[in-house]
Amino acid sequence: MTKNSKTVSFITVLTIAVLALFLLNEITTTLFLIFFVPLSLAMLIFGSLELKNVLKSDHEIESKALELKNRK
């Protein structure tokens, strides 16, 4: 698991926890927004970076497989 992947997982868990607290009326709407908006933006940014890395590594795997296939 990469560092970005762990970060995305951590931010997701925090966001779910904040959402659960809000739905259970344990925190106010203002406090919910103060936590939820930055966490959502961070999840979007780190998630996009993680997706970019996964797609890049997938392309590298396909190119290596094609190289090995053409070598025979």
NORCORPE-V712385 format. One record per helix or strand of 2 or more residues. SS is the DSSP state (H for helix, E for strand). FROM is the first residue (numbers start at 1). TO is the last residue. If there is no record, write none. Layout:
ss-><SS & SS>
from-><FROM & FROM>
to-><TO & TO>
//
This chain:
ss-><H & H>
from-><3 & 29>
to-><23 & 71>
//
